[in-house]
């Protein structure tokens, strides 16, 4: 086992596991809400409501992209 491999294992233990994206979830951020409409094998259908908007179009992105966006904006799961 090399030093690089040991560092990877240590970092994985300290990192909190994110909640998996599921259909029907609502994530609250500082200035927006993200509603998960559907989750596939690699893609997520979602609506991003900013500033109390009444309507938002459905968007499609990769699961990893959406998870990084939620982590970056410190999203909190408000409805499962």
The 8 nearest C-alpha neighbors of each residue, nearest first, counted from 0:
[[1, 4, 2, 5, 3, 6, 8, 7],
 [2, 0, 4, 3, 5, 6, 7, 8],
 [1, 3, 5, 4, 6, 0, 7, 8],
 [4, 2, 6, 1, 5, 7, 0, 8],
 [3, 5, 7, 1, 6, 2, 0, 8],
 [6, 4, 2, 8, 7, 3, 9, 1],
 [7, 5, 9, 3, 4, 8, 10, 2],
 [6, 8, 4, 10, 5, 9, 11, 3],
 [7, 9, 11, 5, 6, 10, 12, 4],
 [10, 8, 6, 12, 11, 7, 5, 13],
 [11, 9, 7, 13, 12, 8, 6, 14],
 [10, 12, 8, 14, 9, 13, 7, 15],
 [13, 11, 9, 10, 14, 8, 15, 7],
 [14, 12, 10, 11, 15, 9, 8, 16],
 [13, 15, 11, 12, 10, 16, 9, 17],
 [16, 14, 17, 13, 12, 11, 18, 10],
 [15, 17, 14, 18, 19, 11, 12, 13],
 [18, 16, 19, 15, 66, 70, 20, 14],
 [17, 19, 20, 16, 76, 21, 66, 15],
 [20, 18, 17, 21, 66, 16, 62, 38],
 [19, 21, 18, 22, 38, 24, 35, 62],
 [22, 20, 24, 38, 23, 19, 35, 37],
 [21, 23, 37, 35, 36, 24, 38, 20],
 [24, 22, 35, 36, 21, 79, 25, 34],
 [23, 25, 79, 35, 78, 22, 34, 21],
 [26, 24, 34, 78, 33, 77, 76, 35],
 [25, 27, 76, 33, 75, 32, 74, 77],
 [28, 26, 32, 75, 74, 76, 31, 77],
 [29, 27, 74, 31, 30, 32, 72, 73],
 [28, 30, 31, 27, 72, 74, 73, 32],
 [29, 31, 28, 50, 49, 32, 27, 51],
 [32, 30, 49, 28, 48, 29, 50, 27],
 [33, 31, 27, 48, 26, 47, 28, 34],
 [32, 34, 47, 26, 25, 46, 48, 35],
 [33, 35, 25, 46, 45, 24, 36, 47],
 [36, 34, 45, 24, 22, 23, 37, 44],
 [37, 35, 45, 44, 22, 23, 34, 46],
 [38, 36, 22, 44, 35, 43, 39, 45],
 [39, 37, 43, 22, 21, 42, 44, 40],
 [38, 40, 42, 41, 43, 37, 44, 62],
 [39, 41, 42, 38, 62, 43, 61, 37],
 [40, 42, 39, 61, 62, 43, 38, 63],
 [43, 41, 61, 39, 62, 60, 40, 38],
 [42, 44, 38, 60, 59, 62, 37, 61],
 [45, 43, 59, 37, 36, 58, 35, 38],
 [46, 44, 35, 36, 58, 34, 57, 43],
 [45, 47, 57, 34, 33, 55, 56, 58],
 [46, 48, 33, 32, 55, 49, 34, 45],
 [49, 47, 32, 31, 52, 55, 33, 46],
 [48, 50, 31, 51, 52, 30, 47, 32],
 [51, 49, 52, 30, 31, 48, 32, 53],
 [50, 52, 49, 53, 48, 31, 32, 30],
 [53, 51, 50, 54, 48, 49, 55, 31],
 [52, 54, 51, 55, 48, 49, 50, 56],
 [55, 53, 52, 56, 48, 46, 51, 47],
 [56, 54, 48, 46, 47, 57, 53, 52],
 [55, 57, 46, 58, 54, 47, 45, 48],
 [56, 58, 46, 45, 44, 55, 59, 47],
 [59, 57, 45, 44, 46, 56, 60, 47],
 [58, 60, 44, 43, 45, 42, 57, 61],
 [61, 59, 43, 42, 62, 64, 65, 58],
 [60, 62, 42, 64, 63, 41, 43, 65],
 [61, 63, 42, 65, 64, 43, 41, 66],
 [62, 64, 66, 61, 65, 67, 41, 60],
 [65, 63, 67, 61, 62, 66, 68, 60],
 [64, 66, 68, 62, 67, 63, 69, 61],
 [65, 67, 63, 69, 68, 64, 62, 70],
 [66, 68, 70, 64, 69, 65, 71, 63],
 [69, 67, 65, 71, 66, 70, 72, 64],
 [68, 70, 74, 66, 72, 67, 71, 73],
 [71, 69, 73, 67, 72, 68, 66, 74],
 [70, 72, 68, 69, 73, 67, 74, 66],
 [71, 73, 69, 70, 74, 68, 28, 29],
 [74, 72, 70, 71, 69, 28, 75, 29],
 [73, 75, 28, 69, 27, 72, 26, 70],
 [74, 76, 27, 26, 77, 28, 73, 69],
 [75, 77, 26, 78, 25, 27, 74, 79],
 [78, 76, 25, 26, 75, 27, 79, 24],
 [79, 77, 25, 24, 76, 26, 23, 27],
 [78, 24, 23, 77, 25, 76, 21, 22]]
